[in-house]
Amino acid sequence: MKRLILAAVLLTVFPIGMRAQAPLKSGQIAAGTKWATPYYVNDSGKEGPTILITGGVHGNEPAGALAADQIRHWPLESGRLVVIPRANKRALSVRHRRTPEAPRELGDLNRSFPKTGEPDKAKTELAQALWDFIKQVKPDWVLDLHEGFAIHRQNPESVGSTILCTADEETAPVFENALEAVNASIEDSTRHFLLKKNSPTVNGGLVRASIERLGAKGAVLETTYNGIPFAVRIRQHRVMVNRILQDLKVTSAGPDDLVFRSERDSSIWVAIYHDRGVGGNGPRAMRTEFSAMPGIESRTIGSAEVRNGVLKQFDAVIFPGGSGSKQAAGLGGKGREQVRKFVSEGGGFVGICAGCYLACENFSWSLKILDAKTRSSKWRRGRAELELGFENGGEDLFGLDSEIATVIYQNGPVMERAGSSDIPDFETLARFKTEVAKNETPKGLQVGTPAILRGQFGKGRVVGISPHPEQTEGLRHLVPELVKWTVNR
């Protein structure tokens, strides 16, 4: 096994139900510059291949970045896993394909590594820093996680939903198994991935440079960002990488192993649902908020993970804004029952806007975990900034200086008690003091109704939020505080 001594921070983790692994190491590439980005080394301490996984080379392809960040925690049986989740951190922050501030001819990071037949020199400061690091690592395998704009078998102009590689006798079976694994997760055969065995990958790309100059084996794994939910794409990356690592006998973890706790870990682990029926900037805003908070760890999940029982790894789950009925349809009957079971056995639930509709009692598709119902079937009230009035200690719970605050609202439920005999009454923490009533929705219906409420379902705690504090400056901390309440912290 190729090895490298790296200055690093030790992060000891123990996965649930598995033995302790060697400490993770972390450090910075391009430290002290505006391009600085973290790397992570997971070393089993046993002989085996060194595998480099990169994500976020293009800033408008975020699924690979989040997948890589989840993958780096998998416990290893052999070899070494080196992960750079957010290679182009600045591009990811603005969600642009090209590197910010770079001249157009140098803006594509994946065209900036040493090209075939040219000197061993990258074209930009960031690419050179990454290349210098990769040369030190000397990987045996390189897997670069990307996204195309369309499914290749439907639109050949895009490489979305493909595995791009130059396969040989040794690597072809590995990539074929990865293809089989990811396609097994896709019901619609018109959306199946293709294996492009004779693709040398792009000239100036990270994978091609690593194959030609370092003798590595490698592939570009491409999901598709248009028309496929975020959590699905993240999981597709995990499924492909996991099958490759399993074939190489590097890990025994599964693709849905997401939570790994240290022996003394007191962190709250939160699942953020981001599948069919979720829209807007809420999930991204919450991931950003949680990442800056010590003691809270978040992971993005979808309906497949829920149906597979992944919620039992977490302390709480958040269902964000979008469409409650579409979230319910995406979960299906099995998924909805898994959520109810999770909460009834003690898990925390936070539903925001659409997620609050999902929690309510009065829809055929809803979870029925909150003793609340909507006051009108006309829900398209519009978007506005509305005033909230806090009560029952809400302003103290949220650390606010005032009993009134302004919050972003967009078509959230206007609620009242449902009077269910099976669900305890909720407590109101904030009420709407103003209203919006566009699109022929009834006027005078919203003022005084619950905007933020909390209740109990079985052994678990439930929070319903009609507006969007997670997207409101000065109120972004409300959701983390409510998450803490759901897990009794």
Order of alpha helices (4+ residues) and beta strands (2+ residues): beta-beta-beta-beta-beta-alpha-beta-alpha-alpha-beta-beta-alpha-beta-alpha-beta-alpha-beta-beta-alpha-beta-alpha-beta-alpha-beta-alpha-beta-beta-alpha-beta-beta-beta-beta-beta-alpha
